[in-house]
Each structure stands twice: as C-alpha cells, then as structure tokens.
Amino acid sequence: MPLLTYQGVVYPAQCDAMGHMNVQYYIAAFDQAFWHLIAAAGYSATWIAERQEGWADRRYEIDFRRELPVGSLFEVRSAVVKVGRTSLTTRHRLTNKADDQLCAELVVVSVYFDLARREARPLPEVLLSGVRPLAEVDRAGPDGV
C-alpha cells in the first residue's frame, strides 16, 4: 500500500477564480509528499549541506480528475514506481478525505543530483535498499522494482 506522505486542507487563499484549489498548491503538496517518501527510503535532508547531494525533478505528468473546493481535507499517498541508476520514478495520488475520491495523480521522475557539480549521481545503496518496501509492485513495469 502506498505510504501516507502528506495531509492538508484547502484554504480560501489557495483557491482560484473558479473556487477550487489552484494548480500551484497541488504541486506544493506533491513536492512535500516526495520529500517524505524519500526520507522513508533513507535519504536525509542533511545530505544537502553535508554531501552536497539532492534531487532535481526532470519530468512531471499530472492527471487532474476532481476539484477540491475550499475547506476540503485531502491526503497524498506515494510509492516508488521505477528505480533507475540515477533516478526514481514516483507516483503520488491526492484524494479528498471526505469521500476517498482521487482528485489528482502525479508521476514524477526525480534525479539524484550532485549540487556542486550540477550533474546526476548514482543512487546510494541506502536508497536502493530503502525504496524496495515503498515500491508499487503491481503497477511497476519490467524495469520497475
């Protein structure tokens, strides 16, 4: 089962002219969910300063399915879909807590990154072993985990 990686509520300031949560806040929720997912896999945010190692998102594919009006409680559940040499592909599903309906889904490719050299790095062994329990096995393709 995907890991619970984020919970939120839609505030009036997060809504657009049509009265539902604006795209920028979906992205913010998905971004925060990613950090919780990789922390569960063994990545530490201290590596940014200590090792000069972080992440660069390379590709986003978002499917918006239902609107989230002001006051909606929502959650994001996340899983690893594919493990590459230098990247992770992750899936994040945002649902409305009132009815457990899927509102948006993001598939993102994130590259493990040398922040000083500005280039991709191989995934550390601690992450390779840490992502296995977070894998969405039934949806992973032949190159998936």
C-alpha positions as CSV (number, residue, x, y, z in Angstrom):
1,M,0.0,0.0,0.0
2,P,1.3,3.5,-0.8
3,L,2.7,5.5,2.1
4,L,0.8,8.4,3.5
5,T,3.2,11.3,2.7
6,Y,1.1,14.5,3.1
7,Q,-2.2,15.8,4.6
8,G,-3.7,19.2,4.0
9,V,-6.7,21.4,4.0
10,V,-7.8,23.8,1.2
11,Y,-7.8,27.4,2.4
12,P,-9.6,30.3,0.6
13,A,-6.3,31.9,-0.4
14,Q,-5.3,28.6,-2.2
15,C,-8.4,28.8,-4.5
16,D,-8.5,30.2,-8.0
17,A,-11.3,32.4,-9.5
18,M,-13.4,29.2,-10.1
19,G,-13.4,28.4,-6.4
20,H,-11.2,25.3,-6.2
21,M,-7.6,24.7,-5.2
22,N,-5.2,26.2,-7.7
23,V,-2.6,24.1,-9.5
24,Q,0.3,25.7,-7.7
25,Y,-0.9,24.2,-4.4
26,Y,-1.3,20.7,-5.9
27,I,2.3,21.0,-6.9
28,A,3.4,22.1,-3.4
29,A,1.5,19.2,-1.8
30,F,3.1,16.7,-4.2
31,D,6.6,18.2,-3.7
32,Q,6.3,17.9,0.1
33,A,5.0,14.3,-0.3
34,F,8.1,13.4,-2.4
35,W,10.4,14.6,0.5
36,H,8.6,12.4,3.0
37,L,8.7,9.4,0.6
38,I,12.5,9.7,0.0
39,A,13.0,10.2,3.8
40,A,11.2,6.9,4.4
41,A,13.6,5.3,1.9
42,G,16.7,6.5,3.8
43,Y,17.5,9.9,2.3
44,S,18.3,12.6,4.9
45,A,17.8,16.3,4.1
46,T,21.1,16.9,6.0
47,W,22.8,15.4,2.9
48,I,22.1,18.7,1.1
49,A,24.6,20.6,3.3
50,E,26.8,17.7,4.3
51,R,27.3,15.9,1.0
52,Q,26.0,18.5,-1.5
53,E,23.6,15.8,-2.8
54,G,19.9,16.4,-3.5
55,W,17.3,16.0,-6.2
56,A,16.3,17.5,-9.5
57,D,12.8,16.8,-10.9
58,R,13.1,16.0,-14.6
59,R,9.5,15.2,-15.6
60,Y,6.0,15.7,-14.3
61,E,2.9,14.0,-15.6
62,I,-0.2,15.2,-13.8
63,D,-3.8,14.0,-14.2
64,F,-6.4,16.3,-12.6
65,R,-9.6,14.3,-12.0
66,R,-11.8,16.2,-9.5
67,E,-11.9,19.6,-8.0
68,L,-11.0,20.4,-4.3
69,P,-13.2,23.2,-3.0
70,V,-12.3,25.4,0.0
71,G,-12.4,23.5,3.3
72,S,-11.6,20.1,1.7
73,L,-9.3,17.9,3.7
74,F,-7.0,15.9,1.5
75,E,-4.1,13.5,1.7
76,V,-1.3,12.3,-0.6
77,R,-0.2,8.7,-0.7
78,S,3.0,7.9,-2.5
79,A,5.0,5.0,-3.9
80,V,8.1,4.2,-6.0
81,V,7.2,3.1,-9.5
82,K,10.7,2.6,-11.0
83,V,14.3,2.7,-9.9
84,G,16.9,3.8,-12.4
85,R,20.7,4.2,-12.0
86,T,20.4,7.9,-11.1
87,S,16.7,8.4,-10.8
88,L,13.5,7.4,-9.1
89,T,10.1,7.5,-10.7
90,T,7.4,8.0,-8.1
91,R,3.6,8.1,-8.1
92,H,1.6,10.5,-5.8
93,R,-2.2,10.2,-5.5
94,L,-4.1,13.1,-3.9
95,T,-7.5,12.1,-2.6
96,N,-10.4,14.0,-0.9
97,K,-10.7,12.6,2.6
98,A,-14.5,13.2,2.7
99,D,-15.2,10.5,0.1
100,D,-11.7,9.0,-0.6
101,Q,-12.1,10.0,-4.3
102,L,-9.0,10.6,-6.4
103,C,-8.6,14.3,-7.2
104,A,-5.1,14.3,-8.9
105,E,-2.3,12.0,-9.6
106,L,1.3,12.8,-10.4
107,V,4.1,10.6,-11.8
108,V,7.4,12.3,-11.5
109,V,11.0,11.4,-12.5
110,S,13.5,12.8,-10.0
111,V,17.2,12.6,-10.5
112,Y,19.7,12.2,-7.6
113,F,21.9,15.2,-8.1
114,D,25.4,16.5,-7.2
115,L,24.5,20.1,-6.2
116,A,28.1,21.4,-6.6
117,R,28.8,19.8,-10.0
118,R,25.2,20.2,-11.2
119,E,25.1,16.6,-12.5
120,A,23.4,13.3,-11.9
121,R,24.9,10.8,-9.4
122,P,24.2,7.1,-8.9
123,L,21.6,6.4,-6.3
124,P,23.3,5.5,-3.0
125,E,23.0,1.9,-1.7
126,V,21.0,3.0,1.3
127,L,18.3,4.4,-1.0
128,L,18.4,1.4,-3.3
129,S,17.6,-0.9,-0.4
130,G,15.2,1.6,1.2
131,V,12.9,2.0,-1.8
132,R,12.0,-1.7,-2.0
133,P,9.4,-1.5,0.7
134,L,7.9,1.6,-0.9
135,A,7.5,0.0,-4.3
136,E,4.2,0.0,-6.1
137,V,4.9,-3.6,-7.3
138,D,1.7,-4.3,-9.0
139,R,2.0,-1.2,-11.3
140,A,5.7,-1.4,-11.9
141,G,6.8,-2.3,-15.4
142,P,9.5,-4.7,-16.4
143,D,12.2,-2.1,-15.4
144,G,10.4,-1.3,-12.1
145,V,11.2,-2.5,-8.6
